[in-house]
Amino acid sequence: MTATGDRVEELRGQLVAWRRHLHMHPEVGFEEHGTAAYIEAELRKMPGLSVSRPTATSVLAVLKGGLPGRTVLLRADIDALPIHEENTFEFASRTPGVMHACGHDGHTAILLGVAQLLSATPDSVPGEIRMIFQHAEEIGPGGAEELVMNTPLMDGVDVVTGLHLNSQLPAGVVAVKPGAFMAAPDMLELTIRGKGGHGAHPEETVDPIAVGAQVVTNLQHVVSRMVAAQDALVVSITKFTSGTTHNVIPDTAELMGTVRTFDPALRERAPQLIERVVKGICEAHGATYELNYEFGYRPLINTDWVAAQLKEIALDVVGAERFRDAKPTMGGEDFSAYLEKAPGAYFNVGSGSDEADSRWPHHHPRFTIDETSLETGVQMLRAAALRLARPE
């Protein structure tokens, strides 16, 4: 085992303790006051770090290395989700209706581990390492956007990186992809207005449920008939609310959904294509509509040269047998905000295993991680910080 591996192994108990404390005390986006206070207190135990609070619920630690080099930003998200946990282990969430169902407790523990290792040997660290414990990744407009737009966090940053634990990959596997990695998660809200009446006399009404059902079905023609097959697009209607009882045709139907794209040009076209379908169907049946379309996080496009560096690092850290070329995903991530200001790349570390019962999908009430993945995360993120901070 390498010297770095030895030092990370010594942190094993601490990494688990950090992660389990955070898992027991989850807080949703923009409300991470206790989480941020805990992170700040742990960082202040480490020598040589400059610790500050860029926003009320985010924490920044800065280490100025003893060697010349670039400024690297490392990011971990810290917020939880409004989900009631169904796990029964002793460190399950103690906050009803809130849990860490996406691995952010693990991300935070990993970055705390990196901070501890780097701060122990500052003279061997090149450049400047900034470590941002970011609030509100799960809720728009997102903590990353707030930090990028309203604080000097990105001033002088040369490169940025971060990781996400992935329960669908075996624990300890590292996956990296250049280029388009995660999609833009845009949102739509649609109200269809008809004319209500008695369920026995539909001919006297304009039924918004029937109109809405046609909208749901025909929106898939946007994907299959209006967009080239090689251009990735997802249109999902995820909520359809209408009516109050069995014998009344209602006046309105309310729909909600998500639209996912990688390509910026297609992203701009999507609202017009969707509205064309909605308008045509509503007009054909005498209904009216209100469509609210909201752009969410930008697509996450990894910088090729940074992704190439991360692949080399992964091959050194975990070996070829535990490396994967990552596949693009239609999930969204506000890490994309940092990439508007500096080159960088985001990567996955596997956290799934049968032993830990940790193959549940993200955002599931049984989600958890194989805690051995924390060590892999620390090894990767520490090595990435040192490699990317080296002067050209």
Summary of the structure (lengths in Angstrom):
residues: 392
radius of gyration: 23.5
end to end distance: 28.9
largest distance: 81.5
contacts: 1400
relative contact order: 0.19
helix: 36%
strand: 28%
